[in-house]
Amino acid sequence: MDKPTKDSLPQALIDNKIDLSAAAVRDIIRGVAASPGPDSAIGESDNWHKLIGNPISTDLADLLSAALARAREIDDGLTGSASTGERLANLRQQLKTQKVSGFVIPLADEHQGEYVPKFAQRLAWLTGFTGSAGLAIVIPDKAAIFVDGRYTLQANEQIDTNHFEVNHSVDDPADTWISKNLKSGEKLGFDPWLHTSNGLSKLRKACDKAGAKLAALNGNPIDTIWDNQPPPPLTPVEPHGIRFTGLSSGEKRALISEEMKKEGVEASILTAPDSIAWLANIRGGDVPFTPFTLAFGIIRANGSLDIFTDPRKYTGGVLASLDDDIKIHARADFLPALEELGGNKTKVGLDLASAAEIISQTLKSSGATIHGFTDPCQLPKARKNAVELDGMRNAHLRDGVALTRFLAWLDVNIDDGKLTEISVADQLEVFRRHGEAIQGLSFPTISGAGPNGAIVHYRVTEDSNRALDKNSLLLLDSGAQYLDGTTDVTRTVAIGKPSNEMIDRFTRVLKGHIALASAVFPAGTNGSQLDILARAALWQAGLDYDHGTGHGVGSYLGVHEGPQRISKLPNRIALEPGMVVSNEPGYYKPDEYGIRIENLIVVTEAPNSNQSNRPQMCFETLTLAPFDLALVDVAMLVKSEIDWLNAYHKKVQTALAPLLDGKTKKWLIEATKALE
């Protein structure tokens, strides 16, 4: 057929009896274009067509897909003709209009999420910095950006330092900078949707120290001057069936209702989209890598749930699948709903560590009583039920097949001299995409060769892409989103012959991994109490790693999930049965190599636990993939560690071998041979 044009659209809508104007359809297309697309964890397909109509003709489907392709070719909103200096000048002029001297620009959206949608990438638009964490401050005569150690080099490369100072967020934090540079009597503006009440405390103290004032603005000034700002993402909501969730939404809401009654709250505000996705048994594709839809929620003590979002995301079929006591409202109705709670003098549960400042201020000013209450969905969401755990096991089985096929392929092709960080990451994704129920990756693959492996949160680019050099290490941290589970696994592979030092460090990391994986501990133990197990072998050599040992993982939700974690940092959340956490000790030698070994593990009750007065817990390892035995010094392992490694490799071999082709099966048997 001829290439579709936008002028064909009105007639096609009429022919398909679509009760939407061409303008409304084009608005939907813009919203879909502002969504992650191929990076979405809900699968890249034409399922967004249902936002227009269901069913639709092939001709209309072709028109819509072509229109979306054109929309995605248009400027993403971050680039444009205006220079950094021009954007700063326009912002300062807008600040004068709003009668403030400066403005704080965090890398955040209204939900304080890990992945920020395109329309909320205000920091990148203003400064050019595209890292995953940062904050900028603009005042009349200065501007500064604050990034942590991961991003100091990137920031200096991307930012015009004629206009922005680049500061280390630990060595020269924003609050110190404010107290030094803001003048007495000045006002520093902030967007109350983008900061939590707790997070503002340091900024407020810094302003007080300078004799200045922190001022909430009505409207973000960057949105006023950002001409081609993308709209909020628009992707269809999908029901997540009970065969994956194990519990109906009604059962989950009954659990939350009981917790609310214990706390004496009549309503609880939900600001985390993953909590709403879990509670309502829905998924979406509004942000990369995590399958949820952006929304706010209010759950009441009677178990009813109000969801505030773009109603266009909920097609007729999805609305029909929802319980009668789940209501969908426009996003614009959220603040009025909070005011109504205040007008009724309601006692409201609110997580002040994660809720935007405007939410708490709206509740207070309208007369509500705020009860500090941790998001009531977080703990029950973390305690995976039997159905979710079976799904996680099945997802890890398929993921293990893909990773083993990749490792066997890597072993065969490593000598061709053409492999790079990008090419191996791409090939691993190809193997994963061959599996069933995969929806996308769970985070951007970390593929670090040689010295790049020593950068803990490294993300390869065309500029940084390294070849896999001989006698080096490759650190590959990757994962996927499946309908029945989420995976996250790291393997460190020797490329050629590793040095004795590499083998020593890898074996120490392995000893820590085994110590944590085989731990038995009393109920009530938290991750901070176990963290030392993963570090002890490194500490004995005066070594350590500067990151947490384990984070929670969702069930076809966030690959980073709380509230539990395993870390040096204090954490009082007990590790309970059903909680999935990562086990990922590491070692990093700057400018030379990095090592990390990561499996996902789930807390379970230990065998013979009832023999003690206090139940005992242990871990079951979910991840199925071989370790590189070329990096193991058997002489450094004690018998119990050798037994654990042999048992794990036997489990991997037994589970995966029947699912592999002959050559890969042969490779796996050799890769998992027992150590003496």
C-alpha positions in Angstrom: 0.0 0.0 0.0 1.1 3.6 -0.3 2.8 5.2 2.6 0.1 6.3 5.1 -0.3 10.0 5.7 -1.9 11.8 8.6 -4.5 13.1 6.2 -5.8 9.5 5.8 -6.5 9.3 9.5 -10.0 11.0 9.7 -11.6 8.8 7.1 -10.1 5.7 8.6 -11.5 6.6 12.0 -14.9 7.1 10.4 -14.7 3.8 8.5 -13.8 2.0 11.8 -16.6 3.8 13.7 -14.1 5.2 16.2 -15.7 7.8 18.4 -12.6 10.0 18.6 -11.6 13.0 16.7 -8.4 13.0 14.6 -6.9 15.5 17.0 -7.7 13.3 20.0 -6.0 10.3 18.2 -2.9 12.4 17.4 -2.8 13.4 21.1 -2.8 9.8 22.1 0.0 9.1 19.6 2.1 11.9 21.1 1.6 10.3 24.5 2.6 6.9 23.2 5.6 8.4 21.5 6.6 9.8 24.9 6.6 6.4 26.5 9.7 4.2 26.6 8.9 2.1 23.6 11.4 -0.7 23.2 12.8 -0.1 26.7 9.4 -0.7 28.2 9.2 -3.8 30.4 5.6 -4.6 29.3 6.7 -5.7 25.8 7.1 -3.7 22.6 4.0 -4.4 20.4 1.0 -2.7 18.8 -1.1 -3.3 21.9 -1.4 0.5 22.3 -3.8 0.4 19.3 -6.5 -0.6 21.8 -6.3 3.0 23.2 -7.9 4.0 19.9 -10.3 1.1 19.4 -10.6 -2.7 19.6 -10.9 -4.2 17.1 -9.5 -1.9 14.3 -8.9 -2.6 10.7 -5.5 -3.5 9.3 -5.5 -0.3 7.3 -6.1 1.8 10.4 -3.5 -0.2 12.3 -0.9 0.6 9.6 -1.8 4.3 9.7 -1.4 4.4 13.5 1.9 2.6 13.5 3.2 4.9 10.8 2.1 7.9 12.7 3.8 6.7 15.8 7.0 6.1 13.9 6.9 9.7 12.6 6.2 11.0 16.1 9.2 9.2 17.5 11.4 10.6 14.7 10.6 14.1 15.9 12.9 15.7 18.5 12.7 14.0 21.8 12.4 17.3 23.7 15.9 17.3 25.1 17.7 18.6 22.0 16.9 21.8 20.1 18.5 25.0 18.8 18.7 26.8 22.2 22.1 26.7 23.9 22.7 26.0 27.6 23.2 29.8 28.1 20.0 30.6 26.3 18.0 28.1 28.4 19.6 29.4 31.6 18.7 33.0 30.6 15.1 32.1 29.9 14.9 30.3 33.2 16.3 33.2 35.1 13.8 35.5 33.4 11.0 33.2 34.4 12.2 33.1 38.0 11.9 36.9 38.1 8.4 36.6 36.9 7.7 34.2 39.8 9.5 36.5 42.2 12.2 34.1 43.4 16.0 34.4 43.1 16.8 30.8 42.3 15.4 27.3 41.6 16.2 23.7 42.5 16.1 21.2 39.7 16.2 17.6 40.9 16.2 14.5 38.6 12.8 13.3 39.8 9.2 13.0 38.9 6.1 13.2 41.1 6.5 9.7 42.3 10.3 9.8 43.2 10.8 6.8 41.0 14.0 5.1 39.8 13.2 5.8 36.1 12.1 9.3 35.2 9.7 9.7 32.2 10.8 11.8 29.3 8.5 14.8 30.2 10.1 15.0 33.7 13.7 15.0 32.3 14.0 18.7 33.3 17.6 18.3 34.6 18.8 16.8 31.3 17.0 19.5 29.2 18.6 22.4 31.2 22.1 21.0 31.7 22.7 18.3 29.1 23.5 15.8 31.9 21.8 12.4 31.3 23.0 10.4 34.3 20.5 8.6 36.6 21.0 10.8 39.7 21.7 14.5 40.1 20.4 17.9 41.2 21.0 21.4 39.9 20.6 24.9 41.5 20.3 28.1 39.5 20.7 31.5 41.2 21.1 34.9 39.6 24.9 34.8 39.1 25.7 31.1 39.4 24.5 27.7 38.6 25.8 24.3 39.9 25.0 20.7 39.4 25.6 18.0 42.0 26.4 14.4 41.1 27.9 11.5 43.0 31.2 9.8 42.2 29.7 7.6 39.5 29.0 10.6 37.3 31.7 13.2 37.8 33.4 12.3 34.6 30.2 12.1 32.6 29.0 15.4 34.0 32.1 17.2 33.0 31.9 15.8 29.5 28.2 16.6 29.0 27.8 19.9 30.7 28.9 23.4 29.6 31.1 24.3 32.5 31.1 27.9 31.4 27.6 28.0 32.8 27.5 25.2 35.5 29.9 24.3 38.2 30.1 20.5 38.6 30.2 19.5 42.3 30.5 16.1 44.1 27.3 15.6 46.0 29.2 14.2 49.0 32.3 16.3 49.1 30.4 19.6 48.3 26.7 18.9 48.8 23.9 21.1 47.7 23.0 22.3 51.2 26.5 23.5 51.8 26.6 25.3 48.5 23.3 27.0 49.2 24.4 28.3 52.6 27.6 29.7 51.0 26.0 31.3 47.8 22.5 32.3 48.6 22.2 35.9 49.8 20.2 37.0 52.8 16.6 37.8 51.9 16.6 35.8 48.7 14.0 33.2 47.9 15.0 29.8 46.5 12.1 28.2 44.6 11.3 24.6 44.3 8.6 22.5 42.7 6.6 20.8 45.6 5.7 17.9 43.4 9.4 16.9 43.0 10.6 16.9 46.6 9.6 14.9 49.6 8.9 16.6 53.0 11.8 14.7 54.5 14.1 15.6 51.6 13.5 19.3 51.9 14.7 19.5 55.5 18.4 19.9 54.5 17.6 22.5 51.9 15.4 24.5 54.3 18.1 24.5 57.0 20.7 25.7 54.4 18.4 28.5 53.4 17.9 29.5 57.0 21.6 29.5 57.6 22.0 31.9 54.7 19.1 34.1 55.9 17.2 33.1 52.8 13.8 31.4 52.4 12.8 28.2 50.6 9.6 28.9 48.6 7.2 26.4 47.0 6.2 27.5 43.5 2.9 27.1 41.8 4.0 25.5 38.6 7.4 24.5 37.4 9.2 27.3 35.6 11.0 24.9 33.3 7.7 23.6 32.0 6.9 27.2 31.0 10.0 27.7 28.9 10.4 24.1 27.5 8.7 24.6 24.2 8.9 21.0 22.9 8.4 19.2 26.2 7.0 15.7 25.7 3.6 14.9 27.2 3.3 12.4 30.0 3.6 8.8 28.7 0.5 7.1 27.6 0.5 3.3 27.5 -2.4 0.9 28.1 -3.0 -0.8 31.4 -3.0 -4.6 31.4 -4.6 -6.8 33.9 -2.2 -9.1 35.7 -4.1 -12.4 36.3 -4.3 -14.3 39.5 -2.4 -17.2 37.9 0.6 -14.8 38.3 -0.4 -12.9 41.4 -1.7 -15.7 43.6 -4.1 -13.3 45.3 -7.0 -11.2 44.0 -6.9 -7.5 44.4 -9.8 -7.8 46.9 -7.8 -10.2 49.0 -4.8 -7.8 49.0 -6.9 -4.8 49.8 -8.5 -6.7 52.7 -4.9 -7.3 54.1 -4.1 -3.6 53.7 -7.4 -2.6 55.3 -6.6 -4.6 58.4 -3.2 -2.9 58.8 -4.8 0.5 58.4 -7.4 -0.3 61.1 -4.5 -1.3 63.4 -2.9 2.1 62.8 -6.2 3.9 63.2 -6.2 5.6 59.8 -9.3 6.0 57.7 -7.4 6.5 54.4 -3.9 5.9 53.1 -2.2 7.8 50.3 -0.3 5.7 47.7 2.3 7.6 45.8 4.4 4.7 44.5 3.1 3.3 41.1 4.5 -0.1 41.9 2.3 -0.3 45.0 -0.8 0.5 43.0 0.2 -2.0 40.3 0.6 -4.7 42.9 -2.5 -3.8 44.8 -4.9 -3.6 41.8 -3.2 -6.5 39.9 -2.4 -4.3 36.9 0.7 -3.5 34.9 1.7 -0.8 32.5 4.6 0.5 30.4 5.0 4.2 31.3 8.6 4.0 32.4 11.6 1.9 31.1 12.2 -1.5 32.6 9.5 -1.5 35.3 6.0 -2.5 34.2 3.7 -0.1 35.9 1.5 2.9 35.0 2.1 6.3 36.6 -0.7 6.9 39.1 -1.6 8.0 42.6 -4.0 6.1 44.8 -6.1 6.5 47.9 -7.1 3.2 49.7 -9.7 3.5 52.4 -10.2 1.4 55.6 -13.2 -0.3 53.9 -10.9 -1.7 51.2 -12.0 0.6 48.4 -9.4 2.0 46.1 -9.4 5.2 44.1 -6.7 5.5 41.3 -5.8 8.9 39.9 -4.2 8.7 36.4 -4.9 9.3 32.8 -8.2 7.4 32.3 -7.4 6.8 28.6 -5.0 4.1 29.8 -7.9 2.0 30.9 -9.7 0.5 28.0 -13.2 -1.0 28.3 -11.9 -4.5 28.7 -9.6 -3.5 31.6 -12.3 -1.5 33.3 -14.6 -4.5 33.1 -12.0 -6.6 34.8 -11.6 -4.3 37.8 -13.6 -4.9 41.0 -16.5 -2.5 41.6 -14.8 -0.9 44.5 -11.8 0.2 42.4 -12.6 3.6 40.8 -10.5 5.4 38.1 -10.3 9.2 38.3 -8.5 11.8 36.3 -5.1 12.8 37.5 -6.3 16.4 38.0 -8.8 15.1 40.6 -6.1 14.0 43.0 -5.5 17.2 44.9 -9.2 17.9 45.2 -9.7 14.4 46.6 -7.0 15.2 49.2 -8.8 18.4 50.1 -12.0 16.5 50.5 -10.3 14.2 53.0 -9.1 17.3 54.9 -12.6 18.8 54.8 -13.9 15.6 56.5 -11.2 15.9 59.1 -9.9 12.4 58.1 -6.9 10.7 59.7 -4.7 9.9 56.7 -1.7 7.6 56.5 1.1 9.1 54.5 4.7 8.0 53.9 6.6 11.2 54.4 9.9 9.7 53.1 8.4 9.1 49.7 5.4 11.4 49.3 5.7 14.8 47.5 5.7 17.9 49.7 2.5 19.2 48.0 0.6 16.1 49.2 1.4 16.6 52.8 0.8 20.4 52.6 -2.5 19.9 50.8 -3.7 17.5 53.5 -2.5 19.7 56.4 -4.0 23.0 55.0 -7.4 21.4 54.3 -7.7 20.0 57.8 -6.6 16.4 57.6 -4.6 14.7 60.4 -1.5 13.1 58.9 -0.3 9.9 60.5 3.2 8.9 59.5 2.7 5.5 57.9 5.1 3.6 55.8 3.5 2.6 52.4 1.3 -0.2 53.6 1.8 -2.2 50.3 5.6 -2.5 50.6 5.9 -5.3 53.1 3.1 -7.5 51.8 4.4 -7.0 48.3 7.8 -8.1 49.4 6.5 -11.3 51.0 6.0 -13.3 47.8 3.2 -15.9 48.0 3.5 -19.5 46.8 2.2 -18.7 43.3 4.6 -15.8 42.9 7.5 -17.9 44.1 6.7 -20.7 41.6 6.6 -18.0 38.9 10.0 -16.6 40.0 11.4 -20.1 39.8 10.0 -20.7 36.3 11.3 -17.3 35.2 14.7 -18.1 36.5 14.7 -21.4 34.8 14.1 -19.8 31.4 16.5 -17.0 32.2 19.2 -19.7 33.1 18.7 -21.3 29.7 19.3 -18.0 28.0 22.3 -17.1 30.1 23.9 -20.6 29.7 23.4 -20.5 25.9 25.1 -17.1 26.0 28.0 -18.2 28.1 28.6 -21.2 25.8 28.4 -18.9 22.8 30.9 -16.5 24.4 33.3 -19.4 25.1 33.2 -20.4 21.4 33.5 -16.9 19.9 35.9 -15.2 22.4 39.0 -15.7 20.2 37.6 -13.9 17.1 38.8 -10.5 18.4 35.6 -8.8 17.4 33.6 -8.9 20.5 32.8 -5.7 22.4 30.8 -4.7 25.5 27.9 -3.8 23.3 28.0 -6.8 21.1 28.0 -9.3 24.0 25.2 -7.4 25.7 23.1 -7.4 22.5 23.7 -11.2 22.0 22.6 -12.0 25.6 19.4 -10.1 25.0 18.9 -12.0 21.7 19.1 -15.3 23.7 16.7 -14.0 26.3 14.2 -12.8 23.7 13.9 -16.4 22.4 12.4 -17.4 25.7 8.7 -17.6 26.6 6.8 -14.8 28.5 9.6 -12.3 28.3 8.4 -8.7 28.2 11.8 -6.9 28.2 14.9 -6.2 30.2 14.6 -5.4 33.9 17.4 -2.8 33.7 20.1 -1.6 31.2 22.6 -4.4 31.0 26.0 -3.6 32.7 28.6 -5.0 30.3 32.0 -3.9 31.6 35.2 -5.2 30.1 38.6 -4.7 31.8 38.7 -1.3 33.6 35.1 -0.5 32.8 34.1 -3.5 35.0 35.5 -1.5 38.0 32.8 1.1 37.5 30.0 -0.2 39.7 27.1 1.3 37.8 28.8 1.4 34.4 26.6 1.8 31.3 28.3 1.2 28.0 27.9 3.8 25.3 29.2 4.0 21.7 32.0 6.2 23.0 33.0 4.0 26.0 32.5 0.6 24.2 35.6 -1.6 24.8 36.7 -4.7 23.0 37.1 -7.8 25.1 40.8 -7.9 25.5 42.8 -11.1 26.2 43.7 -11.9 29.8 41.1 -9.6 31.2 37.7 -9.9 33.0 34.2 -9.3 31.7 31.6 -8.2 34.3 28.0 -8.8 33.0 25.1 -7.7 35.2 21.8 -8.3 33.5 18.1 -9.3 34.0 14.8 -9.5 32.4 11.1 -9.0 33.0 8.9 -12.1 32.5 5.1 -12.2 33.1 5.8 -14.6 36.0 8.9 -13.0 37.5 11.8 -10.7 37.5 15.5 -11.7 37.2 18.8 -10.1 38.0 22.1 -11.9 37.7 25.8 -11.1 37.4 28.6 -13.3 36.2 32.2 -12.4 35.9 34.0 -14.2 33.1 37.7 -14.7 32.4 38.7 -13.6 28.9 41.8 -15.6 28.2 44.1 -16.4 31.2 43.3 -14.5 34.4 46.1 -13.3 36.7 46.7 -14.8 40.1 45.4 -11.7 41.7 42.1 -11.9 39.7 41.7 -15.5 40.8 42.4 -14.6 44.5 39.9 -11.7 44.4 37.2 -13.7 42.6 37.6 -16.6 45.1 37.2 -14.2 48.0 34.1 -12.8 46.5 32.8 -16.3 45.9 33.5 -17.2 49.5 31.4 -14.3 50.6 28.6 -15.2 48.2 28.6 -18.8 49.5 28.6 -17.6 53.2 25.5 -15.5 52.6 23.7 -18.1 50.5 24.2 -20.9 53.1 23.4 -18.7 56.1 21.0 -20.0 58.7 19.6 -17.3 61.0 16.8 -16.8 63.6 13.5 -15.2 62.6 13.7 -11.4 63.1 17.2 -11.1 61.7 17.6 -8.2 59.3 19.9 -7.8 56.3 22.3 -5.4 58.1 23.1 -8.2 60.5 24.0 -10.6 57.7 26.0 -8.2 55.5 29.3 -9.1 57.2 29.1 -12.7 56.0 29.5 -11.5 52.4 32.5 -9.3 53.2 34.5 -11.3 55.7 36.8 -13.0 53.2 37.6 -9.7 51.6 38.2 -8.0 54.9 40.7 -10.6 55.8 42.8 -9.3 53.0 42.1 -5.6 53.7 39.6 -5.4 50.8 36.0 -4.3 50.6 33.3 -3.1 48.1 31.4 0.2 48.3 27.9 -0.9 47.6 25.1 -2.9 49.3 25.2 -6.7 49.2 21.5 -7.2 48.4 18.3 -5.5 47.3 14.8 -6.7 47.2 13.3 -7.8 43.8 9.7 -7.7 42.7 7.5 -10.2 40.9 7.2 -8.8 37.4 7.7 -5.4 39.0 10.7 -3.4 40.1 14.1 -5.1 40.0 15.0 -2.8 42.9 12.3 -3.2 45.6 12.1 -2.5 49.3 11.8 -2.4 52.1 14.3 -5.2 52.9 18.0 -5.1 51.9 21.3 -6.5 52.8 23.8 -3.7 53.5 26.2 -2.1 55.9 23.6 0.7 56.3 21.2 0.2 59.1 18.0 -1.6 58.1 15.5 -2.8 60.7 13.3 -4.8 58.3 13.4 -8.4 59.2 14.0 -10.9 56.4 10.8 -12.9 56.2 9.8 -16.0 54.2 9.0 -15.1 50.6 11.2 -12.1 50.4 13.5 -12.2 47.4 16.8 -10.4 47.7 20.0 -10.3 45.6 23.3 -11.8 46.9 26.0 -9.8 45.1 29.3 -9.2 46.8 32.1 -7.8 44.6 35.6 -6.4 44.3 36.7 -3.5 42.1 40.2 -2.5 41.2 40.1 1.0 39.7 41.3 1.2 36.1 41.9 -2.5 35.9 39.0 -4.8 36.5 35.8 -5.5 38.4 34.3 -8.7 39.9 30.7 -9.3 41.0 28.9 -12.5 41.6 25.1 -12.2 41.9 22.3 -14.6 42.4 18.8 -14.0 43.6 17.8 -15.8 46.8 14.5 -16.2 48.6 14.1 -16.4 52.4 12.5 -19.6 53.5 12.1 -21.5 56.7 15.1 -23.7 57.5 14.8 -27.5 57.7 14.3 -28.7 61.3 13.4 -25.1 62.2 10.8 -26.3 64.7 13.5 -28.0 66.9 14.3 -24.6 68.4 12.0 -22.2 70.3 12.7 -19.5 67.7 12.1 -20.4 64.0 15.2 -20.5 61.9 15.4 -19.0 58.4 17.7 -19.8 55.4 17.9 -18.9 51.7 16.9 -20.8 48.6 18.9 -19.8 45.5 16.7 -19.0 42.5 19.3 -18.1 39.8 20.5 -20.9 37.6 23.8 -20.3 35.8 27.3 -21.6 36.1 30.2 -19.7 37.7 33.5 -19.5 35.8 35.6 -22.2 37.5 38.7 -20.8 35.7 38.6 -18.0 38.3 38.3 -20.3 41.4 41.3 -21.2 43.5 40.1 -24.5 45.1 42.9 -24.3 47.7 41.3 -21.2 49.2 38.0 -22.9 49.8 37.1 -25.1 52.8 35.2 -28.3 52.4 31.8 -26.8 53.1 32.3 -24.2 50.4 33.4 -26.8 47.9 30.4 -28.9 48.8 28.1 -25.8 48.3 29.6 -25.0 44.9 29.4 -28.6 43.7 25.8 -28.9 44.9 24.8 -25.6 43.2 26.4 -26.6 39.9 24.7 -30.0 40.1 21.4 -28.2 40.6 22.1 -26.0 37.6 23.1 -28.9 35.4 20.1 -31.0 36.4 17.7 -28.2 35.8 19.1 -26.8 32.5 20.7 -29.7 30.6 17.3 -31.2 29.4 16.4 -27.8 27.9 19.6 -27.2 25.9 20.8 -28.3 22.5 23.6 -31.0 22.3 26.6 -28.6 22.0 25.4 -26.3 24.8 24.5 -29.2 27.0 28.0 -30.6 26.5 29.5 -27.2 27.4 27.4 -26.9 30.5 28.4 -30.4 31.8 32.0 -29.3 31.5 31.4 -25.9 33.0 29.6 -27.4 36.1 32.0 -30.3 36.7 32.5 -31.1 40.4 35.6 -29.7 42.1 37.7 -32.1 44.2 
